[in-house]
Amino acid sequence: MVMATWSFLTNHARVLVCIAHDPGVRLRDIATTLDITERSAYSIVTDLTDSGYVVKDKDGRRNRYQIRPHLPLREKITRERTIGEVLDVLVDSKTSPRARRAPG
């Protein structure tokens, strides 16, 4: 079987899914899960925090992340949808601690 060389989701979306599954996820674990470098994981998390989609808080020596689900997607064609709506489709809310979202 030939593996696909493309994905429906960007690495930014895939990182958001990782964070939604585990708000305390380490960059190393994101990189391993997504088969990207730790430097790429860091860059993507930085993009997401700089854009306001993710809030990063220090929890001792670790970071904890909160997704701001009310924010709209960046693309004009999907701007009427929010990050939270997309994550609701991609992440099973019964198994995810996603309830710890940052307030709007």
Secondary structure as the mmCIF struct_conf table of DSSP 4:
data_model
#
loop_
_struct_conf.conf_type_id
_struct_conf.id
_struct_conf.beg_label_comp_id
_struct_conf.beg_label_asym_id
_struct_conf.beg_label_seq_id
_struct_conf.end_label_comp_id
_struct_conf.end_label_asym_id
_struct_conf.end_label_seq_id
HELX_LH_PP_P HELX_LH_PP_P1 VAL A 2 ALA A 4
BEND BEND1 THR A 5 THR A 5
BEND BEND2 PHE A 8 LEU A 9
HELX_RH_AL_P HELX_RH_AL_P1 ASN A 11 HIS A 21
TURN_TY1_P TURN_TY1_P1 PRO A 23 GLY A 24
HELX_RH_AL_P HELX_RH_AL_P2 LEU A 27 LEU A 34
TURN_TY1_P TURN_TY1_P2 ASP A 35 ASP A 35
HELX_RH_AL_P HELX_RH_AL_P3 GLU A 38 ASP A 50
TURN_TY1_P TURN_TY1_P3 SER A 51 GLY A 52
BEND BEND3 TYR A 53 TYR A 53
STRN STRN1 VAL A 54 ASP A 59
TURN_TY1_P TURN_TY1_P4 GLY A 60 ARG A 61
STRN STRN2 ARG A 62 ILE A 67
TURN_TY1_P TURN_TY1_P5 PRO A 69 HIS A 70
BEND BEND4 LEU A 71 LEU A 71
STRN STRN3 PRO A 72 PRO A 72
HELX_LH_PP_P HELX_LH_PP_P2 LEU A 73 LEU A 73
BEND BEND5 ARG A 74 GLU A 75
HELX_RH_3T_P HELX_RH_3T_P1 LYS A 76 THR A 78
TURN_TY1_P TURN_TY1_P6 ARG A 79 GLU A 80
BEND BEND6 ARG A 81 ARG A 81
STRN STRN4 THR A 82 THR A 82
HELX_RH_AL_P HELX_RH_AL_P4 ILE A 83 LEU A 90
BEND BEND7 VAL A 91 VAL A 91
TURN_TY1_P TURN_TY1_P7 SER A 93 THR A 95
TURN_TY1_P TURN_TY1_P8 ARG A 98 ALA A 99
HELX_LH_PP_P HELX_LH_PP_P3 ARG A 101 PRO A 103
#
